[in-house]
Amino acid sequence: MKVGLAGSILMGRQRAPQYEKGDHMTPYLRVANVLDGFIDYLDILKMNFEPEEQSRFAVSPGDILVNEGQSRELVGRSAVYRGEPHQFCFQNTLIRFRVGEGLDPEFAQAQFASWLNSGVFQLFCRQSTNIAHLGADRLAEIRMAVPPIEEQRAIVAHLARETARLDALVAAKQRVLDLLAEKRKAIIATAVTRGLDPTAKLRDSVVPWLGEIPAHWAPRRAKYLFRQSALPVATGAEIVTCFRDGQVTLRRNRREEGFTNADLEVGYQGIRRGQLVLHSMDAFAGAIGVSDSNGRCSPEYIICEPLDRGVIVPEYFGPLLRTMALAGFIQASCPAVRERAPRIRFNNFGEMYLPVPPQQEQRAIVEHIARETAKLDAVRAATERTIALLKERRSALIAAAVTGQLDLEAAT
C-alpha cells in the first residue's frame, strides 16, 4: 500500500517574517527537533499561528514527523510525537504523517526508520544545492507493508524489547569511549605539565592555568621560543588544514566535504612539516598542532617556527598548548570576534608564559604520549567497531521485522 493511502500527509507551515510576531505565538517543531526516533524539545521556537492554522498544523500523539529537507543521508529522518495534543505546530521543513485506520504509528515509524537506513528515502528525494527534499507527494508514493494490526503490534513489541537491549549495549560501549577520551586527556595533561618523574620537586609556575610544574622547568614567554613564519606558497602546494583534534595535515588526508575553497586565495602562506600551528579562530577549541605535511594554508593560521630547534621540540608544545586551550585559557585571554569564538594572534600568543623542560625531557614526553595514546586509540578503534556492528544489527533487525522476514515465534 502506498503511504498516501495508509494515512494523511501534510507539509508544515512556512516560516516568514510576518509570522515573527502576533497575538497567537505558538511553539513549533522544525527539522532540528526531529532526530532519529525521538524529538528534542530543548530548542523550541515560536511563530504566530492563527486559531484556524493551529487546528490545521497542530501535532497530536501518534503523528509521525518526517524531515522533509535535510542532507541527503538524513532526509526522511523521523520520530513519533508522544506529547500532549495541540501543544505544538510544525514548520514546512517537516512532513506530518497521521496514520489511518488499521496502521499502528509505531509500526509505521519502524518502516520509516528502515527506509532511512536502507537508502529508500534517498531514492525518492530531490537534491537542491546541499539540501535534499523528500516532498509530501514523493513520500505518498512510497509503498509500505501493512500486515494485520495484531501482527503489527506484536512486531512493535518485539522490536521494543530487542532494540532496547541493543541500545543498552551501545550506551555501555559509548561510556567506554568517554572514559578512554578522559584518560587520554589526563595522560597528555599530566605529561606536558608535570613531566614523567612523579618524584620530581614541584614549584608554583605563577601561570594561572598551569599550577605547579617541576622545579627545573623554566617558564618563558612564547615570543622568546618561537617566531611567526612567513613562507611563500610553493607551486602546486596542497591545502593543509588544522583540525580541532590537534591533527595538522593535508586536507585530503581527512576529508574534502564540508569545506569551501576560495575562488581567490588572498594571503595564503606556505607551511612546512614540523611547524607549530594555531588556528587563530579555532585554537580555543583545540585546533593546535604540528604539521605533518608541506603545503599552503589559510592566513588565519599562526605558523610558528622555533627560534632554536636545539632547545625547542614543537611536538611537545602542540599538546601543551591544546591542554591550555581546553582548560579555557585562550578563550579567557583573547578578544572574541563572535560569541564563544576568541581570536588569537601571534602577539597574544607571544606574551603567554609556557613551561620549557630540557630538550631531552621534551622528547621523552613526546614519546611517552605517543606510546600511551596509541594503546588507548587501539581500544577506542575496537570499541567503535563494536558499536558499528551493534547499530548494523539494530538496522537489520528492524528491516527484517517490517518486511516480513522475521519469524516472531522463533524469535521469542
C-alpha positions in Angstrom: 0.0 0.0 0.0 1.3 3.5 -0.8 2.0 5.7 2.2 -0.5 8.3 0.9 -3.3 5.7 1.1 -2.2 4.4 4.6 -2.7 7.8 6.3 -2.8 11.6 5.7 0.2 13.6 4.8 0.7 17.4 5.3 3.6 19.7 4.9 4.1 22.2 7.7 3.6 26.0 7.6 6.4 28.1 6.1 8.3 30.4 8.3 8.2 34.0 7.2 8.8 37.5 8.7 5.1 38.3 9.1 4.8 35.4 11.5 7.5 36.5 13.9 5.0 38.5 16.0 1.3 38.3 16.6 -1.4 37.5 19.1 -1.1 33.8 18.8 2.6 33.0 19.2 2.8 29.2 19.2 5.7 26.8 19.8 6.5 24.8 16.7 8.7 21.9 15.8 11.2 22.0 12.9 13.8 19.8 11.4 16.4 20.5 14.1 14.0 19.0 16.7 13.2 15.7 14.9 16.1 13.3 15.3 16.4 9.6 14.6 13.5 8.1 16.5 13.0 10.9 19.1 12.1 14.6 19.4 14.4 17.0 21.1 12.5 19.7 22.9 15.5 21.7 24.2 15.4 24.3 21.4 11.9 25.3 20.6 11.0 28.4 18.6 7.7 30.2 18.3 5.8 31.9 15.5 2.3 33.2 15.0 -0.4 30.7 14.1 -3.9 32.0 13.8 -6.5 29.7 15.5 -7.6 28.1 12.3 -3.9 27.5 11.4 -3.3 26.0 14.8 -6.1 23.5 14.1 -4.6 22.6 10.8 -0.9 22.4 11.7 -1.1 21.0 15.3 0.6 17.7 16.1 -1.2 15.0 18.1 0.0 11.9 19.8 0.9 9.2 17.3 1.7 11.7 14.5 5.0 10.9 12.7 7.1 13.9 11.8 9.5 13.4 8.9 12.5 15.5 7.9 11.5 17.0 4.5 14.6 19.0 3.8 18.0 17.6 5.1 21.4 16.5 4.0 20.9 13.5 1.6 21.8 10.9 4.1 19.4 12.3 6.7 16.4 13.2 4.6 13.4 11.2 5.9 14.7 11.0 9.5 11.5 10.7 11.6 10.0 10.3 15.0 6.7 9.7 16.6 5.2 12.6 18.6 4.2 11.4 22.0 3.5 14.7 23.8 0.3 16.5 24.6 -2.2 17.2 21.8 -2.2 20.6 20.2 0.9 21.7 22.2 3.0 22.3 19.1 2.6 23.1 15.5 5.2 22.3 12.8 7.2 24.1 10.1 7.4 23.1 6.5 10.9 21.6 7.0 8.8 18.7 8.3 6.1 16.4 6.9 3.4 15.2 9.2 2.1 11.6 8.6 -1.0 10.7 10.5 -1.8 7.0 10.3 -5.1 5.8 9.0 -7.3 3.0 10.3 -5.5 -0.3 10.5 -2.0 1.1 10.8 -0.1 1.3 14.1 2.0 4.5 14.3 4.9 2.7 15.9 4.9 0.1 13.1 4.9 2.9 10.5 7.8 4.6 12.3 9.7 1.3 12.2 9.3 1.2 8.4 10.4 4.8 8.1 13.5 4.1 10.2 14.2 1.1 7.9 13.9 3.3 4.8 16.3 5.8 6.3 18.9 3.2 7.0 18.5 1.4 3.7 18.5 4.5 1.5 14.9 4.3 0.3 14.3 8.0 1.1 17.4 8.9 -0.8 16.0 7.2 -3.9 12.8 9.4 -3.7 14.3 12.7 -2.7 15.4 15.5 -5.0 18.7 17.4 -4.5 18.7 21.2 -4.3 22.2 22.6 -3.7 23.4 20.9 -0.4 19.8 20.1 0.7 17.8 17.0 -0.3 14.0 17.4 -0.3 11.6 14.5 0.1 8.4 16.3 -0.6 4.9 15.2 0.5 4.0 13.9 -2.9 7.0 11.7 -3.2 6.6 10.4 0.3 3.0 9.5 -0.6 4.2 7.3 -3.5 6.4 5.0 -1.4 4.9 1.6 -0.9 4.7 0.2 2.7 3.7 -3.1 4.2 0.5 -3.1 6.2 0.0 -6.5 7.9 -2.9 -7.2 10.2 -3.0 -4.8 13.1 -2.3 -7.5 15.7 0.8 -8.6 13.8 1.9 -5.0 13.6 1.6 -4.7 17.4 3.5 -8.0 18.0 6.3 -6.8 15.8 6.4 -3.4 17.6 6.6 -5.2 21.0 9.4 -7.4 19.8 11.3 -4.5 18.3 10.9 -2.5 21.5 12.5 -5.4 23.6 15.3 -6.1 21.2 16.3 -2.6 20.3 16.3 -1.6 24.0 18.8 -4.5 24.6 21.0 -3.3 21.7 20.7 0.3 22.7 21.9 -0.6 26.2 24.9 -2.3 24.8 25.7 0.7 22.6 25.3 3.0 25.6 27.7 0.9 27.6 30.3 1.0 24.8 29.8 4.7 24.4 30.6 5.1 28.1 33.9 3.2 27.5 34.7 5.7 24.7 34.0 8.6 27.1 36.3 7.1 29.7 39.0 6.5 27.1 38.8 10.1 26.0 39.1 11.3 29.6 42.1 9.1 30.2 43.8 10.2 27.0 43.3 13.8 28.0 44.6 13.2 31.5 47.7 11.3 30.3 48.6 14.2 28.0 47.9 17.0 30.5 49.9 15.3 33.2 52.9 14.6 30.9 53.1 18.2 29.5 52.6 20.0 32.8 54.2 17.7 35.4 56.6 15.6 33.3 57.3 11.9 33.7 59.0 11.8 37.1 56.4 11.6 39.8 59.1 12.2 42.4 60.2 15.5 40.8 60.2 18.5 43.1 57.5 21.0 42.1 57.2 24.7 42.4 54.5 27.3 41.6 54.6 28.3 37.9 52.9 31.6 38.6 50.9 30.8 35.4 47.1 30.9 36.1 46.2 27.8 34.0 49.3 25.8 34.8 49.7 25.5 38.5 52.7 23.6 39.8 55.5 22.4 37.5 58.8 20.6 38.0 61.2 23.0 39.7 63.8 22.6 36.9 61.4 23.8 34.2 61.7 27.4 33.3 58.6 29.3 32.1 59.3 31.6 29.3 57.2 33.9 27.1 56.3 32.2 23.8 57.9 35.1 21.8 61.3 34.0 23.1 60.7 30.5 21.9 59.0 31.0 18.5 58.9 33.4 15.7 56.0 33.8 13.3 56.7 32.1 10.0 56.0 33.8 6.6 56.9 31.3 4.0 55.8 31.8 0.3 53.4 29.3 -1.2 55.3 26.8 -3.4 53.9 26.0 -6.8 51.4 23.1 -6.7 51.3 23.2 -2.9 48.2 21.4 -1.5 46.0 22.8 1.3 46.9 21.9 4.9 44.1 22.0 7.5 44.4 22.3 11.3 41.7 20.2 12.9 40.2 20.6 16.4 41.6 17.2 17.5 45.1 18.6 17.0 46.0 17.0 13.7 47.5 19.3 11.1 47.6 17.5 7.8 46.8 17.7 4.1 43.1 18.2 3.8 42.7 15.3 1.5 44.1 13.0 4.2 41.0 13.6 6.3 38.1 14.8 4.1 37.2 17.2 1.4 33.5 17.7 2.1 32.3 20.5 4.3 35.0 22.9 3.2 34.6 25.9 0.9 37.5 26.8 -1.3 38.1 30.4 -2.1 37.9 31.5 -5.7 40.8 33.9 -5.0 43.3 32.9 -2.3 44.4 36.1 -0.7 47.2 36.0 1.9 47.7 32.2 1.8 51.0 31.2 3.3 53.4 28.3 3.0 53.8 25.7 5.7 56.5 23.1 6.4 56.4 19.8 8.1 57.3 20.2 11.8 56.0 23.7 12.2 53.7 24.5 15.1 50.2 25.7 14.0 47.5 27.6 15.9 44.2 28.3 14.1 43.5 31.9 15.1 39.7 31.4 15.4 39.6 27.8 16.5 42.6 27.4 18.8 40.3 27.9 21.8 38.6 24.6 20.8 41.8 22.6 20.4 42.8 23.4 16.8 46.5 23.5 17.6 49.2 21.0 16.5 52.3 20.3 14.5 52.0 19.9 10.7 52.9 16.6 9.3 52.9 17.9 5.7 54.3 20.6 3.5 51.7 22.8 1.7 49.8 26.0 1.8 47.3 27.2 4.4 44.8 30.0 5.4 46.1 33.3 6.6 44.0 32.6 9.7 46.7 30.1 10.8 49.5 31.2 13.0 52.6 29.3 11.8 55.3 29.2 14.4 59.0 28.3 13.8 61.2 27.6 16.8 63.9 30.1 17.4 66.3 27.3 18.4 65.5 23.7 17.4 68.3 22.7 19.7 66.1 23.8 22.6 62.5 23.6 21.3 60.6 20.4 20.3 57.4 21.6 18.6 55.8 18.2 19.1 55.9 18.9 22.9 54.4 22.4 22.6 51.5 21.2 20.4 49.8 19.1 23.1 50.9 21.6 25.8 49.0 24.4 24.0 46.0 22.1 23.4 45.9 21.4 27.1 46.0 25.2 27.7 43.2 25.8 25.2 40.9 23.0 26.5 41.4 24.5 30.0 39.8 27.6 28.7 42.8 29.9 29.0 42.8 31.0 25.3 39.1 31.8 25.5 39.6 33.8 28.7 42.6 35.8 27.5 41.9 36.7 23.9 39.4 39.1 22.3 36.3 37.5 20.7 35.1 38.2 17.2 31.8 36.5 17.9 30.2 34.7 20.8 32.4 32.0 22.2 34.9 32.5 19.4 38.0 34.3 20.6 40.6 35.1 18.0 44.3 34.6 19.0 47.1 36.5 17.1 50.8 35.9 17.3 51.2 39.0 19.6 48.7 37.4 22.0 50.4 34.1 21.9 53.9 35.7 22.2 53.0 37.1 25.6 51.9 33.8 27.1 54.2 32.0 29.5 55.0 28.4 28.6 56.9 25.8 30.6 60.2 24.8 29.0 61.6 21.4 30.1 65.1 20.4 28.9 65.0 19.3 25.3 65.8 15.7 26.2 62.8 15.7 28.6 60.6 17.2 25.9 61.4 14.4 23.5 60.8 11.8 26.3 57.4 13.3 26.9 56.5 13.3 23.2 57.5 9.6 23.0 55.5 8.8 26.2 52.4 10.4 24.9 52.7 8.7 21.5 53.2 5.3 23.2 50.4 5.6 25.8 47.8 7.2 23.5 48.4 4.5 20.8 47.3 1.9 23.3 44.1 3.9 24.1 43.5 4.5 20.4 43.6 0.8 19.7 41.0 0.1 22.3 38.9 3.0 21.0 39.0 1.7 17.5 37.9 -1.8 18.6 35.1 -0.3 20.7 33.9 1.9 17.7 33.9 -1.2 15.5 31.7 -3.0 18.1 29.3 0.0 18.2 29.1 0.0 14.4 28.3 -3.7 14.4 25.6 -3.3 17.1 24.0 -0.5 15.1 24.1 -2.6 11.9 22.4 -5.4 13.9 19.7 -3.0 15.0 19.0 -1.7 11.5 18.9 -5.3 10.1 16.5 -6.3 12.9 14.1 -3.5 12.1 14.3 -4.2 8.3 13.6 -7.9 8.8 10.7 -7.2 11.1 8.9 -4.7 8.9 9.4 -6.7 5.7 8.0 -10.0 7.0 11.4 -11.7 7.1 11.3 -12.2 10.9 9.7 -15.3 12.4 8.2 -13.9 15.6 7.5 -17.3 17.1 11.1 -18.4 16.6 12.5 -15.1 17.7 10.6 -15.2 21.0 
